[in-house]
Every structure is written in C-alpha cells, then in structure tokens.
Amino acid sequence: MITIVIGTNRKNSISKQVAVYYQSILSNKGVESRLVDLVDLPHDFLETALYENNGANSKFNEMREQVQSADKLVFVVPEYNGSFPGILKTFIDGLKYPEGVRDKKAALIGVSSGVQGGVFAMSHLTDIFNYLGMHVLALKPKLAAIERNINDGSITNELYNNLLNEQAEKLISF
C-alpha cells in the first residue's frame, strides 16, 4: 500500500488536488493507495500527541500508523516561505523514532505558486528524511505556477503529467 501525505493542513488546498490526481495515476497503474490529509489532524495534537504525551491521542495515532505501516510513501509538498509547512514538520516529529519511517521508500512532489516548484522545500525535507533513514526517490517533480497548470483537479501541463507518471512508475519498482 502506498500512502500519499498531503503536506499542508490548509483546507481546499491545491496540494490535495495534486494528491488526488496522483492517486488516480497510481490507480490507473493498478496500485492501491490511500491519502493522509493533514487537515484531519486534531487541532490540539501538539499538546496531546507529542513528547510526554506520545501515544495519548488516538486520532493522531491513526494517522501516524497509516504513514508508518505504508509500504511506500508519497509526500505532496507545498512551498511555504521558501520551505515546507511547519505542520508537516510537526507531524513528522510525532512519528515514532527511530523506527517510524526508517528504511521506507518515498517520493516527493513539489507544489508552488512561484517559478521554483518547491525545490527548496523538497531539499529541506529530503535532508530530514535522510536523517531519519528513509530512502527518497531522486525524481522529484517540481510543479511550478501550479494555479496555471491545474484545472478541475487535473494537471493540464504535459511535462508535469509525464514527470508524475514517470515518478509513479519508478516508485512502484523502487
């Protein structure tokens, strides 16, 4: 099972549209996947699920288990202020350590309104995942100017579609 993590808790995000679209790519390739949407995080998980409260929040534990039990992971990573959203870092900090994602395989997709497609966000996140022992696929599509390249939940840019399909194929065989 591949788990796709939507890397923001912003409601109605473009990242979620990209994640759902990627899920359809996997489905068309005969691969089962599920979404973990950070919008579903308990509003108080920082106080009730981390540090001395680790394991105490059942809703957070469900989301954490979906990530930790996945065969492979995909992170749709929006660029916020030159990096990735703090909520994603906080979620990662709530994973079990050191075994949470160690030796898992992951793919990253960068999403941005600007021209860089989340390159810095994915670089920062790759560093963290490498530290945690996760293996990150080298092909990381950078979906720049995303608002101009998505319509009704479908990616309209041919290059982006080619990159997403190529990444999905590489992830399946990774």
Residue, then its C-alpha position, 0 to 999 in steps of 0.5 A: m500500500i502506498t500512502i500519499v501525505i498531503g503536506t499542508n493542513r490548509k483546507n481546499s488546498i491545491s496540494k490535495q488536488v495534486a494528491v488526488y490526481y496522483q492517486s488516480i495515476l497510481s490507480n490507473k497503474g493498478v496500485e492501491s493507495r490511500l491519502v493522509d490529509l493533514v487537515d484531519l489532524p486534531h487541532d490540539f495534537l501538539e499538546t496531546a500527541l507529542y513528547e510526554n504525551n506520545g501515544a495519548n491521542s488516538k486520532f493522531n495515532e491513526m494517522r501516524e500508523q497509516v504513514q508508518s505501516a505504508d509500504k511506500l510513501v508519497f509526500v505532496v509538498p507545498e512551498y511555504n516561505g521558501s520551505f515546507p509547512g511547519i505542520l508537516k514538520t510537526f507531524i513528522d516529529g510525532l512519528k515514532y523514532p527511530e523506527g517510524v519511517r526508517d528504511k521506507k521508500a518515498a517520493l516527493i512532489g513539489v507544489s508552488s505558486g512561484v517559478q521554483g516548484g518547491v525545490f527548496a522545500m523538497s531539499h529541506l525535507t529530503d535532508i530530514f528524511n535522510y536523517l531519519g533513514m528513509h530512502v527518497l526517490a531522486l525524481k522529484p517533480k517540481l510543479a511550478a505556477i501550479e494555479r496555471n497548470i491545474n484545472d478541475g483537479s487535473i494537471t493540464n501541463e504535459l511535462y508535469n503529467n509525464l514527470l508524475n507518471e514517470q515518478a509513479e512508475k519508478l516508485i512502484s519498482f523502487 
